[in-house]
Amino acid sequence: MSSSTTDNTTVSPVRSRNMSAIRSKNTRPEMVVRKALHSLGFRYRLHVKDLAGKPDLVLKKYHLAVFIHGCFWHRHQHCFYTSTPATRKEFWQQKFIQNQQRDRLNQQKLLNNGWRVLIVWECGLRSLSPCFNDLVSIIQSTEQLIEWPAQPYRKSDGL
């Protein structure tokens, strides 16, 4: 049996190479948010190791931890980009469940330590004209846990 089969136990070399190329830092969505916030006058720290989950951005002045989540990896509910690969479904489902549990745990730790949490979903950045003014008002608000956009821009057909 070759390693390029699509059964539930083997991973093709192409899939393996593609998945290993996915970065966790300095992703395109993260760079879009960083550039926009910087141009609006906000200053931040990157990937602060001593905070739960190593937030992508930390705006200390606003006591806000920002996570830029990919809809696929973090399972944005009802989003078009939240798909499951056709091969190794059990593996992927477990992986996604672990990601979501880890995200919730890290968010709760931050909230318990007095931080506010903003989750920016990738689909919101994929729209033709993301409204960064929304983010400005969110950053300056007092809400504790915020998701932007609140609803996916492009909903999945199945829901």
PyMOL commands that set and color helices and strands:
alter all, ss='L'
color gray80, all
select helices_A, chain A and resi 13-20+28-39+60-62+71-74+89-112+122-126+132-140
alter helices_A, ss='H'
color red, helices_A
select strands_A, chain A and resi 45-46+57-59+64-69+116-121+145-148
alter strands_A, ss='S'
color yellow, strands_A
deselect
rebuild
show_as cartoon
